[in-house]
Amino acid sequence: MSALKRYFPIFVLSALLCVNTVFVRAETGVPEVGGGSFSIASVRSSAFSVDIKGNSGIMGFKFTLQYDTSSIKISAVERGSVTKAGNFSTNFDNAGEIIAVWNNTESVSADGSLFNVKYDVLDNGKDTEIKIAYSQNDTFNGKYEAVVLEVRSIVLTG
């Protein structure tokens, strides 16, 4: 019984810290990046956008997208509504990877499209996942602080 009394305050403090962490995360929010799910069952060419929601301010980023080259062929990667100003650069060679880099002289807090990817469908009956990752060192706000993002894959359904 004395062991329970001795460790009880530690248990209560730990529980309070966990609850506090959950409430702080819910209040501050983490911007989400992704684009949902799109059907490619009856199309030859189409596009998807990589969107940001809950954007509290971003001044630069570096994203890497990976995809199955037997399902789609990338034809273009273009600026989105959030990245209409500043420097935007992409690198893709249809080897299954796209790199998109953007920076600006001012932080942008709008929600919307970061960039748009145009593609040709190679296999309409095949589902494919576009995996999205970002470089936290290269994704920053107006104070040059790292921006944490919650990133979700894009799914193309056949």
ROSE-4610 file (N, C-alpha, C; in Angstrom, 1 decimal, always signed):
// ROSE-4610
residu = [M/M/M/S/S/S/A/A/A/L/L/L/K/K/K/R/R/R/Y/Y/Y/F/F/F/P/P/P/I/I/I/F/F/F/V/V/V/L/L/L/S/S/S/A/A/A/L/L/L/L/L/L/C/C/C/V/V/V/N/N/N/T/T/T/V/V/V/F/F/F/V/V/V/R/R/R/A/A/A/E/E/E/T/T/T/G/G/G/V/V/V/P/P/P/E/E/E/V/V/V/G/G/G/G/G/G/G/G/G/S/S/S/F/F/F/S/S/S/I/I/I/A/A/A/S/S/S/V/V/V/R/R/R/S/S/S/S/S/S/A/A/A/F/F/F/S/S/S/V/V/V/D/D/D/I/I/I/K/K/K/G/G/G/N/N/N/S/S/S/G/G/G/I/I/I/M/M/M/G/G/G/F/F/F/K/K/K/F/F/F/T/T/T/L/L/L/Q/Q/Q/Y/Y/Y/D/D/D/T/T/T/S/S/S/S/S/S/I/I/I/K/K/K/I/I/I/S/S/S/A/A/A/V/V/V/E/E/E/R/R/R/G/G/G/S/S/S/V/V/V/T/T/T/K/K/K/A/A/A/G/G/G/N/N/N/F/F/F/S/S/S/T/T/T/N/N/N/F/F/F/D/D/D/N/N/N/A/A/A/G/G/G/E/E/E/I/I/I/I/I/I/A/A/A/V/V/V/W/W/W/N/N/N/N/N/N/T/T/T/E/E/E/S/S/S/V/V/V/S/S/S/A/A/A/D/D/D/G/G/G/S/S/S/L/L/L/F/F/F/N/N/N/V/V/V/K/K/K/Y/Y/Y/D/D/D/V/V/V/L/L/L/D/D/D/N/N/N/G/G/G/K/K/K/D/D/D/T/T/T/E/E/E/I/I/I/K/K/K/I/I/I/A/A/A/Y/Y/Y/S/S/S/Q/Q/Q/N/N/N/D/D/D/T/T/T/F/F/F/N/N/N/G/G/G/K/K/K/Y/Y/Y/E/E/E/A/A/A/V/V/V/V/V/V/L/L/L/E/E/E/V/V/V/R/R/R/S/S/S/I/I/I/V/V/V/L/L/L/T/T/T/G/G/G]
num = [1/1/1/2/2/2/3/3/3/4/4/4/5/5/5/6/6/6/7/7/7/8/8/8/9/9/9/10/10/10/11/11/11/12/12/12/13/13/13/14/14/14/15/15/15/16/16/16/17/17/17/18/18/18/19/19/19/20/20/20/21/21/21/22/22/22/23/23/23/24/24/24/25/25/25/26/26/26/27/27/27/28/28/28/29/29/29/30/30/30/31/31/31/32/32/32/33/33/33/34/34/34/35/35/35/36/36/36/37/37/37/38/38/38/39/39/39/40/40/40/41/41/41/42/42/42/43/43/43/44/44/44/45/45/45/46/46/46/47/47/47/48/48/48/49/49/49/50/50/50/51/51/51/52/52/52/53/53/53/54/54/54/55/55/55/56/56/56/57/57/57/58/58/58/59/59/59/60/60/60/61/61/61/62/62/62/63/63/63/64/64/64/65/65/65/66/66/66/67/67/67/68/68/68/69/69/69/70/70/70/71/71/71/72/72/72/73/73/73/74/74/74/75/75/75/76/76/76/77/77/77/78/78/78/79/79/79/80/80/80/81/81/81/82/82/82/83/83/83/84/84/84/85/85/85/86/86/86/87/87/87/88/88/88/89/89/89/90/90/90/91/91/91/92/92/92/93/93/93/94/94/94/95/95/95/96/96/96/97/97/97/98/98/98/99/99/99/100/100/100/101/101/101/102/102/102/103/103/103/104/104/104/105/105/105/106/106/106/107/107/107/108/108/108/109/109/109/110/110/110/111/111/111/112/112/112/113/113/113/114/114/114/115/115/115/116/116/116/117/117/117/118/118/118/119/119/119/120/120/120/121/121/121/122/122/122/123/123/123/124/124/124/125/125/125/126/126/126/127/127/127/128/128/128/129/129/129/130/130/130/131/131/131/132/132/132/133/133/133/134/134/134/135/135/135/136/136/136/137/137/137/138/138/138/139/139/139/140/140/140/141/141/141/142/142/142/143/143/143/144/144/144/145/145/145/146/146/146/147/147/147/148/148/148/149/149/149/150/150/150/151/151/151/152/152/152/153/153/153/154/154/154/155/155/155/156/156/156/157/157/157/158/158/158]
x = [+0.8/+0.0/+0.9/+2.0/+2.8/+3.5/+3.7/+4.2/+3.2/+1.9/+0.8/+0.8/+0.9/+0.9/+2.1/+3.2/+4.4/+4.4/+3.8/+3.8/+2.5/+1.5/+0.2/+0.4/+1.2/+1.3/+2.0/+2.9/+3.6/+2.6/+1.8/+0.7/-0.2/-0.7/-1.6/-0.9/+0.3/+1.1/+1.2/+1.6/+1.7/+0.4/-0.7/-2.0/-2.3/-2.1/-2.4/-1.5/-0.3/+0.6/+0.1/-0.4/-0.9/-2.2/-3.1/-4.3/-4.0/-3.0/-2.6/-2.0/-1.2/-0.6/-1.7/-2.7/-3.8/-4.6/-4.9/-5.6/-4.8/-3.5/-2.7/-2.6/-2.5/-2.4/-3.7/-4.8/-6.1/-6.4/-5.9/-6.0/-5.1/-3.9/-3.0/-3.1/-3.5/-3.7/-2.4/-2.4/-1.2/-1.7/-1.1/-1.6/-1.5/-2.5/-2.6/-2.3/-1.5/-1.2/-1.6/-2.2/-2.6/-3.6/-4.3/-5.3/-6.4/-6.5/-7.7/-7.6/-8.7/-8.8/-9.5/-9.0/-9.5/-9.7/-10.7/-11.0/-10.3/-9.6/-8.9/-9.5/-10.7/-11.3/-11.6/-12.0/-12.5/-11.8/-10.6/-9.9/-8.5/-8.1/-6.7/-5.7/-6.2/-5.3/-6.1/-5.4/-6.1/-5.1/-5.5/-4.6/-5.1/-4.2/-4.6/-3.8/-4.3/-3.6/-3.1/-2.0/-1.5/-1.9/-2.8/-3.4/-2.9/-3.1/-2.8/-4.0/-4.4/-5.5/-5.0/-5.5/-5.1/-3.7/-3.4/-2.1/-2.0/-1.1/-0.8/+0.3/+0.9/+1.9/+3.1/+3.4/+4.5/+5.2/+6.6/+7.4/+8.3/+8.3/+9.1/+8.8/+9.1/+8.9/+9.7/+9.8/+10.4/+9.6/+8.9/+8.1/+8.6/+8.5/+8.9/+7.6/+7.2/+6.1/+6.6/+6.2/+6.6/+5.3/+5.5/+4.3/+4.8/+3.8/+4.0/+4.1/+5.2/+5.4/+4.6/+4.1/+3.3/+1.8/+1.4/+0.0/-0.1/+0.8/+0.7/+2.0/+1.9/+3.1/+2.9/+3.8/+3.6/+3.9/+3.0/+3.3/+3.6/+3.2/+3.6/+3.3/+4.1/+3.9/+3.9/+2.8/+2.6/+2.2/+2.5/+2.2/+0.7/+0.4/-0.9/-1.3/-2.5/-3.0/-2.2/-1.6/-0.8/+0.6/+1.1/+2.5/+2.5/+1.5/+1.5/+2.6/+3.1/+4.2/+5.5/+6.6/+7.9/+8.5/+9.5/+10.3/+9.7/+9.4/+8.8/+9.6/+10.1/+10.9/+10.5/+10.5/+10.2/+11.3/+11.3/+12.2/+11.5/+11.2/+10.6/+11.1/+11.3/+11.8/+11.0/+9.9/+9.0/+9.7/+10.6/+11.2/+10.5/+9.4/+8.6/+8.8/+9.4/+9.6/+9.4/+8.8/+8.6/+9.2/+10.0/+10.5/+10.0/+9.3/+8.7/+9.3/+9.9/+10.5/+10.0/+9.6/+9.1/+9.6/+9.8/+10.1/+9.6/+9.4/+8.8/+9.5/+9.4/+9.9/+9.0/+7.7/+6.7/+6.0/+5.6/+4.9/+3.4/+2.9/+1.6/+0.7/-0.4/-1.3/-2.5/-2.7/-3.9/-4.0/-5.2/-5.4/-5.6/-5.2/-5.5/-4.4/-4.2/-3.3/-1.9/-1.0/+0.4/+1.0/+0.6/+1.0/+0.0/+0.0/-0.9/+0.0/-0.5/+0.3/-0.6/-0.2/-0.9/-0.3/-1.1/-0.6/-1.4/-0.8/-1.5/-1.7/-2.8/-3.1/-2.6/-1.8/-1.2/-2.0/-2.6/-3.4/-4.6/-5.8/-7.0/-7.6/-7.3/-7.8/-7.1/-6.0/-5.1/-5.2/-5.4/-5.3/-3.8/-3.5/-2.2/-2.1/-1.1/-1.0/+0.2/-0.1/+1.0/+1.4/+2.6/+3.1/+3.8/+3.5/+4.0/+4.8/+6.0/+6.9/+7.4/+7.9/+8.4/+9.7/+10.6/+11.8/+11.5/+11.5/+11.2/+12.2/+13.5/+14.5/+14.3/+13.6/+13.3/+11.9/+11.1/+9.7/+9.6/+9.4/+9.6/+8.6/+8.4/+7.5/+8.3/+7.6/+8.2/+9.3/+9.4/+10.4/+11.6/+11.5/+12.5/+12.5/+11.3/+11.2/+10.6/+11.0/+10.4/+8.9/+8.2/+6.8/+6.5/+5.7/+5.3/+4.0/+4.0/+2.8/+2.3/+1.0/+0.5/+0.2/+1.0/+0.9/+0.1/-0.8/-1.6/-1.3/-1.3/-1.1/-2.3/-2.1/-3.2/-3.4/-4.7/-5.0/-5.7/-5.2/-5.9/-6.5/-7.8/-8.6/-8.9/-8.7/-8.9/-10.2]
y = [-1.2/+0.0/+1.3/+1.3/+2.4/+2.7/+1.7/+1.9/+2.6/+2.3/+3.0/+4.4/+4.7/+6.1/+6.9/+6.2/+6.8/+7.2/+6.3/+6.5/+7.2/+7.3/+7.9/+9.3/+10.2/+11.6/+11.6/+10.7/+10.6/+10.2/+9.2/+8.8/+9.9/+10.7/+11.8/+12.9/+13.2/+14.2/+13.8/+12.5/+12.0/+12.1/+11.7/+11.8/+13.2/+14.2/+15.6/+16.1/+15.7/+16.1/+15.6/+14.3/+13.7/+14.5/+14.8/+15.5/+16.9/+17.5/+18.9/+18.9/+17.9/+17.8/+17.6/+16.8/+16.5/+17.8/+18.6/+19.8/+20.9/+21.0/+22.0/+21.7/+20.4/+20.0/+20.3/+20.1/+20.3/+21.8/+22.7/+24.1/+24.7/+24.3/+24.9/+24.4/+23.1/+22.5/+22.3/+21.3/+21.1/+21.2/+22.0/+22.0/+20.7/+20.4/+19.1/+19.3/+18.4/+18.4/+17.1/+17.2/+16.0/+16.4/+15.4/+15.7/+14.8/+13.8/+13.0/+11.8/+11.5/+10.3/+10.7/+10.2/+10.6/+9.3/+9.3/+8.1/+8.3/+7.3/+7.3/+6.2/+5.7/+4.6/+4.9/+6.1/+6.4/+7.6/+7.9/+9.0/+8.6/+9.4/+9.2/+10.1/+11.3/+12.4/+13.1/+13.6/+14.3/+15.0/+15.5/+16.3/+16.1/+16.2/+16.3/+17.4/+18.0/+19.0/+18.5/+19.1/+18.9/+20.1/+19.9/+21.0/+21.2/+22.4/+22.6/+23.2/+22.7/+23.1/+23.4/+24.5/+24.9/+25.6/+26.2/+26.9/+28.1/+28.0/+29.1/+30.0/+29.7/+30.5/+29.7/+29.8/+29.0/+29.9/+29.9/+30.7/+29.9/+28.6/+27.8/+26.3/+25.4/+24.0/+23.2/+21.9/+20.9/+19.6/+19.2/+18.0/+17.0/+15.7/+14.6/+13.7/+13.5/+12.6/+11.3/+10.2/+8.9/+8.2/+7.7/+7.1/+5.9/+5.0/+3.8/+4.2/+4.0/+4.4/+3.5/+2.4/+1.6/+2.0/+2.9/+3.4/+4.8/+5.7/+7.1/+7.5/+8.5/+9.2/+10.7/+11.4/+12.8/+13.6/+14.6/+15.5/+16.9/+17.3/+18.7/+18.8/+19.7/+20.1/+21.6/+22.2/+23.6/+24.2/+25.5/+26.2/+26.1/+26.2/+26.3/+27.7/+27.8/+29.1/+29.7/+28.8/+29.3/+29.7/+29.1/+29.4/+30.3/+31.1/+31.9/+33.0/+33.4/+34.3/+33.5/+34.1/+33.4/+32.5/+31.8/+30.9/+29.5/+28.9/+27.5/+26.7/+25.5/+24.7/+23.2/+22.4/+21.0/+20.2/+19.0/+18.0/+16.7/+16.3/+15.0/+14.4/+13.1/+12.5/+11.2/+11.1/+9.9/+8.6/+8.7/+7.6/+7.2/+7.8/+7.5/+8.5/+9.7/+10.6/+12.1/+12.9/+14.3/+15.1/+16.1/+17.0/+18.4/+19.0/+20.3/+21.2/+22.3/+23.3/+24.7/+25.4/+26.7/+27.6/+28.8/+29.8/+31.2/+32.0/+33.3/+34.3/+35.6/+36.6/+36.9/+36.5/+36.7/+35.4/+35.2/+34.1/+34.1/+33.0/+32.9/+32.0/+32.5/+31.8/+31.3/+31.4/+30.9/+29.4/+28.8/+27.4/+27.3/+26.2/+26.0/+25.0/+25.2/+24.3/+24.8/+23.8/+24.1/+24.0/+22.9/+22.7/+21.6/+21.6/+20.8/+19.8/+18.6/+17.6/+17.1/+17.2/+16.7/+15.4/+14.4/+13.1/+12.4/+11.4/+10.5/+9.2/+8.6/+7.3/+6.2/+5.3/+4.1/+2.9/+2.7/+1.5/+1.9/+2.0/+2.5/+1.6/+0.3/-0.6/-0.8/+0.0/-0.2/+0.9/+0.6/+1.7/+2.0/+3.3/+3.7/+4.7/+4.7/+5.6/+6.6/+7.9/+8.9/+9.2/+8.8/+9.0/+10.4/+11.1/+12.5/+12.6/+13.1/+13.4/+14.8/+15.4/+16.7/+16.8/+17.7/+18.0/+19.0/+18.6/+19.6/+20.7/+20.4/+21.5/+22.5/+22.1/+23.0/+23.6/+23.3/+23.8/+24.7/+26.0/+27.0/+28.1/+28.9/+30.0/+31.3/+32.4/+33.7/+34.1/+33.3/+33.5/+32.5/+31.8/+30.8/+29.6/+29.4/+28.2/+27.1/+25.9/+24.7/+24.6/+24.2/+24.0/+22.5/+22.1/+20.7/+20.5/+19.5/+19.2/+17.8/+17.6/+16.3/+15.9/+15.0/+14.7/+13.4/+13.5/+12.3/+12.0/+10.7/+10.3/+10.6/+10.6/+10.8/+9.4/+9.0/+7.7/+8.0/+7.3/+7.3/+5.9/+5.8/+4.6/+4.2/+2.9/+2.5/+2.0]
z = [+0.0/+0.0/+0.0/+0.7/+0.7/-0.7/-1.5/-2.8/-3.7/-3.5/-4.3/-3.9/-2.6/-2.1/-2.7/-2.8/-3.2/-4.7/-5.6/-7.0/-7.5/-6.7/-7.1/-7.6/-6.9/-7.4/-8.8/-9.1/-10.3/-11.4/-11.1/-12.0/-12.4/-11.4/-11.6/-12.5/-12.2/-12.9/-14.4/-14.6/-16.0/-16.7/-16.1/-16.7/-17.1/-16.2/-16.5/-17.7/-17.7/-18.8/-20.2/-20.2/-21.4/-21.9/-20.9/-21.3/-21.8/-21.1/-21.6/-23.0/-23.3/-24.6/-25.7/-25.4/-26.3/-26.6/-25.6/-25.7/-26.4/-26.2/-26.8/-28.3/-28.7/-30.1/-30.8/-30.1/-30.7/-31.0/-30.0/-30.2/-31.2/-31.3/-32.2/-33.6/-33.7/-35.1/-35.8/-36.7/-37.5/-39.0/-39.8/-41.2/-41.9/-42.7/-43.4/-44.9/-45.4/-46.8/-47.5/-48.6/-49.4/-50.5/-50.9/-52.0/-52.1/-51.3/-51.3/-52.3/-52.9/-53.8/-55.1/-56.2/-57.5/-58.4/-59.2/-60.0/-61.4/-61.8/-63.1/-64.1/-63.7/-64.4/-65.8/-66.1/-67.5/-68.1/-67.7/-68.2/-68.8/-69.8/-70.4/-69.7/-69.5/-68.9/-67.8/-66.8/-65.7/-64.9/-63.7/-62.8/-61.4/-60.5/-59.1/-58.5/-57.4/-56.7/-55.3/-54.9/-53.5/-52.8/-51.8/-51.1/-49.7/-49.1/-47.7/-47.1/-45.9/-45.1/-43.7/-43.1/-41.7/-41.8/-42.9/-43.1/-42.2/-41.2/-40.3/-40.8/-41.9/-42.5/-43.0/-44.3/-44.8/-45.8/-45.8/-46.7/-47.6/-47.4/-48.3/-48.0/-49.0/-48.8/-49.8/-49.4/-50.4/-50.2/-51.2/-51.2/-52.2/-51.8/-52.7/-52.8/-54.0/-54.3/-55.0/-54.6/-55.2/-55.8/-57.0/-57.6/-58.5/-58.8/-59.7/-61.1/-61.8/-63.2/-64.1/-63.7/-64.6/-64.6/-63.7/-63.7/-64.3/-64.1/-64.6/-65.1/-66.0/-66.5/-66.3/-65.6/-65.3/-66.6/-66.9/-68.0/-67.6/-66.4/-66.0/-64.5/-63.8/-62.4/-62.4/-61.9/-62.0/-60.7/-60.5/-59.3/-58.9/-57.6/-57.2/-56.7/-56.1/-55.7/-54.6/-53.7/-52.6/-53.0/-54.1/-54.5/-55.8/-56.0/-57.2/-57.2/-56.1/-56.0/-55.5/-55.8/-55.3/-56.3/-55.9/-56.8/-56.6/-57.8/-57.8/-58.8/-58.3/-59.2/-59.0/-60.0/-59.9/-60.7/-60.3/-60.9/-61.0/-62.3/-62.4/-63.8/-63.8/-65.0/-65.3/-64.7/-64.9/-64.4/-63.5/-62.9/-61.5/-61.3/-60.1/-59.0/-59.2/-58.2/-58.7/-58.0/-58.3/-57.1/-57.3/-56.3/-56.6/-55.6/-55.8/-54.7/-55.1/-54.1/-54.4/-53.3/-53.4/-52.3/-52.5/-51.5/-51.9/-50.9/-51.2/-50.2/-50.4/-49.5/-48.4/-48.5/-47.4/-47.1/-45.9/-45.5/-46.1/-46.5/-47.1/-46.1/-45.7/-44.7/-45.3/-46.6/-47.3/-47.4/-47.3/-47.7/-49.2/-49.8/-51.2/-51.8/-53.0/-53.8/-53.7/-53.3/-53.3/-54.7/-55.4/-56.8/-57.4/-58.7/-59.5/-60.3/-60.4/-61.2/-62.3/-63.5/-64.7/-65.0/-65.4/-65.7/-66.8/-67.4/-68.4/-67.7/-67.9/-67.3/-68.2/-67.6/-68.4/-68.1/-66.9/-66.6/-65.8/-66.5/-65.9/-64.8/-64.9/-63.9/-62.6/-62.5/-61.4/-60.4/-59.1/-58.1/-57.8/-57.6/-57.3/-56.2/-55.4/-54.3/-54.6/-54.4/-54.6/-53.2/-52.8/-51.5/-51.4/-50.4/-50.2/-49.0/-49.1/-48.0/-48.1/-47.0/-47.1/-46.2/-46.6/-45.8/-44.8/-43.5/-42.5/-42.4/-42.7/-42.7/-43.8/-44.9/-46.0/-46.0/-45.0/-44.9/-43.7/-44.0/-42.9/-43.1/-42.0/-42.0/-42.1/-41.9/-42.1/-41.1/-40.0/-39.0/-39.2/-40.3/-40.7/-39.7/-39.1/-38.2/-39.0/-38.6/-39.3/-39.1/-40.1/-40.1/-40.0/-39.1/-39.0/-39.8/-40.6/-41.4/-41.2/-41.3/-41.3/-42.8/-43.3/-44.8/-45.0/-46.0/-46.4/-47.9/-48.2/-49.6/-50.4/-51.7/-52.7/-53.3/-53.5/-54.1/-55.4/-56.4/-57.7/-57.9/-58.0/-58.1/-59.5/-59.9/-61.3/-61.6]
